Amino acid sequence: MKRWRAMSALVKGLLLGVSIAAPVGPIGILCIRTTLAQGRTYGFAAGLGAATADAVYGTVAAIGLTSVSRFLLGQASVIQAAGALFLLFLAYRTLRSPVAELQSLERSGKDALRIFASTFALTMTNPMTILSFLGIFAGLNLGPLGGADAAALVGGVFLGSALWWLCLSLTVGMFRRMIGQRVMTGINWCAGCILLAFGLYSLYHVLV
């Protein structure tokens, strides 16, 4: 009985992980742009950062850490402001990065951890992530879980999110060799503008 409950929690976690990761947002733009500029490995590293942050927030919701949830929601404006500024910084770096430099980074494995950390921090500074988890958990009546059930659910969230980013980076990576420098420059510019728009929109909601 316990094994079946844990398996059910794992499957629910997988579905939750995919549903949280799938909507197109700044993380998706970063993953696509990173994959095109530096390759599938780096694009997947970006996705893993987001998947790890999803697992952290999933843990808070699954275990029912009320005090942590209240703190995060109480500091939502500060967290969102930090995320907005981080997005603006990433937009600036994207718009300023030469395409040739971006492509040459594929030969160096030094940036994978930095990319992972960037998307992890960006996802953690998005208050909507914890709100999404809390809302979904309440809607599905998942409530606070413990032991193997909580571990299985959180593991499923991470695997589901990671699977989405793996599929996205692999799919986008198929087109990478077909893109010339001029097209990549345009993609880089568009990605920077989209990140800038997300950052300004988020900052506007903090200030208004």
C-alpha positions as CSV (number, residue, x, y, z in Angstrom):
1,M,0.0,0.0,0.0
2,K,2.8,2.4,0.9
3,R,4.6,1.5,-2.3
4,W,1.6,2.3,-4.4
5,R,1.1,5.6,-2.6
6,A,4.7,6.5,-3.3
7,M,4.4,5.5,-6.9
8,S,1.2,7.6,-7.2
9,A,3.0,10.6,-5.6
10,L,5.9,10.2,-8.1
11,V,3.6,10.2,-11.1
12,K,1.8,13.2,-9.8
13,G,5.1,14.9,-9.2
14,L,6.2,14.2,-12.8
15,L,3.0,15.8,-14.1
16,L,3.4,18.8,-11.8
17,G,7.0,19.3,-12.8
18,V,6.1,19.3,-16.5
19,S,3.1,21.6,-16.0
20,I,5.2,24.1,-14.0
21,A,8.1,24.1,-16.5
22,A,6.2,24.0,-19.8
23,P,4.8,27.6,-20.0
24,V,7.0,29.8,-22.0
25,G,8.7,32.5,-19.8
26,P,12.1,34.0,-19.2
27,I,13.6,30.6,-18.2
28,G,12.4,29.1,-21.5
29,I,13.8,32.0,-23.5
30,L,17.2,31.6,-21.7
31,C,17.2,27.8,-22.3
32,I,16.5,28.3,-26.0
33,R,19.0,31.0,-26.4
34,T,21.7,29.2,-24.5
35,T,21.2,26.0,-26.5
36,L,21.4,27.9,-29.8
37,A,24.5,29.9,-28.7
38,Q,26.4,27.3,-26.7
39,G,25.0,23.9,-27.4
40,R,22.6,21.3,-25.8
41,T,24.7,20.6,-22.7
42,Y,24.6,24.3,-21.7
43,G,20.9,24.6,-22.5
44,F,20.2,21.6,-20.4
45,A,22.3,23.1,-17.6
46,A,20.1,26.1,-17.7
47,G,17.0,23.9,-17.4
48,L,18.5,21.9,-14.5
49,G,18.8,25.1,-12.6
50,A,15.1,25.8,-13.0
51,A,14.3,22.1,-12.2
52,T,16.3,22.3,-8.9
53,A,14.5,25.5,-7.9
54,D,11.1,23.8,-8.7
55,A,12.1,20.9,-6.4
56,V,13.0,23.4,-3.6
57,Y,9.6,25.1,-3.8
58,G,7.9,21.7,-4.3
59,T,9.5,20.6,-1.0
60,V,8.1,23.6,0.8
61,A,4.6,22.9,-0.5
62,A,4.8,19.1,-0.1
63,I,6.0,19.2,3.5
64,G,3.7,22.1,4.4
65,L,6.3,24.5,5.8
66,T,3.8,27.2,6.6
67,S,6.3,29.6,8.2
68,V,8.6,29.4,5.1
69,S,5.6,29.9,2.7
70,R,4.4,32.9,4.7
71,F,7.9,34.4,4.8
72,L,8.3,34.0,1.0
73,L,4.8,35.4,0.3
74,G,5.4,38.2,2.8
75,Q,8.6,39.2,1.0
76,A,7.2,38.7,-2.4
77,S,7.7,42.3,-3.5
78,V,11.4,42.3,-2.4
79,I,12.0,38.9,-4.1
80,Q,10.2,40.0,-7.2
81,A,12.2,43.2,-7.4
82,A,15.5,41.2,-7.1
83,G,14.3,38.9,-9.8
84,A,13.3,41.8,-12.1
85,L,16.8,43.4,-11.6
86,F,18.4,40.1,-12.3
87,L,16.4,39.8,-15.5
88,L,17.4,43.2,-16.6
89,F,21.1,42.3,-15.9
90,L,20.7,39.1,-18.0
91,A,19.0,41.1,-20.8
92,Y,21.9,43.6,-20.8
93,R,24.5,40.8,-21.0
94,T,22.5,39.0,-23.7
95,L,22.3,42.2,-25.9
96,R,26.0,43.0,-25.3
97,S,27.4,39.5,-25.9
98,P,29.1,39.0,-29.3
99,V,27.8,35.9,-31.2
100,A,31.3,34.7,-31.9
101,E,32.1,34.8,-28.2
102,L,29.0,32.9,-27.3
103,Q,29.7,30.2,-29.8
104,S,33.3,29.8,-28.7
105,L,32.2,29.1,-25.1
106,E,31.1,25.6,-26.2
107,R,34.7,24.5,-26.2
108,S,35.1,25.5,-22.5
109,G,33.2,23.6,-19.8
110,K,33.6,26.5,-17.3
111,D,30.2,28.1,-17.9
112,A,27.9,25.2,-17.2
113,L,27.8,25.8,-13.4
114,R,27.4,29.6,-13.9
115,I,24.4,29.0,-16.2
116,F,22.9,26.5,-13.8
117,A,23.3,29.0,-10.9
118,S,21.8,31.8,-12.9
119,T,18.6,30.0,-13.8
120,F,18.3,28.6,-10.3
121,A,18.5,32.1,-8.8
122,L,16.1,33.5,-11.4
123,T,13.5,30.8,-10.7
124,M,13.9,31.2,-6.9
125,T,13.3,34.9,-7.2
126,N,9.9,34.4,-9.0
127,P,7.2,34.5,-6.3
128,M,4.7,33.0,-8.8
129,T,6.6,29.7,-8.6
130,I,5.7,29.1,-4.9
131,L,2.2,30.5,-5.5
132,S,1.8,28.0,-8.4
133,F,2.8,25.1,-6.2
134,L,0.6,26.1,-3.3
135,G,-2.3,26.6,-5.6
136,I,-1.9,23.3,-7.4
137,F,-1.4,21.4,-4.1
138,A,-4.5,22.9,-2.6
139,G,-6.5,22.3,-5.8
140,L,-5.5,18.6,-5.9
141,N,-5.9,18.3,-2.2
142,L,-2.3,17.0,-1.8
143,G,-1.9,18.6,1.6
144,P,1.2,18.3,3.7
145,L,3.0,15.0,3.1
146,G,5.6,13.1,5.0
147,G,8.3,10.5,4.6
148,A,8.4,8.5,1.3
149,D,5.3,10.2,-0.2
150,A,6.9,13.7,0.1
151,A,10.2,12.5,-1.2
152,A,8.5,10.7,-4.2
153,L,6.5,13.8,-5.0
154,V,9.4,16.2,-4.9
155,G,11.6,13.7,-6.9
156,G,8.8,13.5,-9.5
157,V,8.6,17.3,-9.7
158,F,12.4,17.5,-10.3
159,L,12.4,14.7,-12.9
160,G,9.3,16.1,-14.7
161,S,10.8,19.6,-14.9
162,A,14.2,18.2,-15.9
163,L,12.6,16.0,-18.6
164,W,10.9,19.0,-20.1
165,W,14.1,21.0,-20.3
166,L,16.0,18.0,-21.7
167,C,13.4,17.6,-24.5
168,L,13.5,21.3,-25.2
169,S,17.3,21.6,-25.3
170,L,17.5,18.5,-27.5
171,T,14.8,19.7,-29.9
172,V,16.3,23.2,-30.2
173,G,19.8,21.8,-30.5
174,M,18.7,20.0,-33.7
175,F,18.4,23.3,-35.5
176,R,21.6,24.8,-34.1
177,R,23.9,23.8,-37.0
178,M,21.4,25.3,-39.5
179,I,21.7,28.8,-38.1
180,G,24.3,31.2,-39.4
181,Q,25.9,34.0,-37.6
182,R,23.6,36.7,-38.9
183,V,20.5,34.7,-37.9
184,M,22.1,34.0,-34.5
185,T,22.7,37.7,-34.0
186,G,19.0,38.4,-34.6
187,I,18.0,35.6,-32.2
188,N,20.4,37.0,-29.6
189,W,18.9,40.5,-30.0
190,C,15.3,39.1,-29.8
191,A,16.1,37.1,-26.7
192,G,17.7,40.1,-25.0
193,C,14.6,42.3,-25.8
194,I,12.2,39.6,-24.5
195,L,14.2,39.3,-21.3
196,L,14.2,43.1,-21.0
197,A,10.4,43.2,-21.5
198,F,10.0,40.5,-18.8
199,G,12.2,42.4,-16.4
200,L,10.5,45.8,-17.0
201,Y,7.1,44.2,-16.6
202,S,8.0,42.5,-13.4
203,L,9.6,45.7,-12.0
204,Y,6.5,47.7,-13.0
205,H,4.3,45.4,-10.9
206,V,6.6,45.8,-8.0
207,L,6.6,49.6,-8.1
208,V,2.9,50.1,-8.9
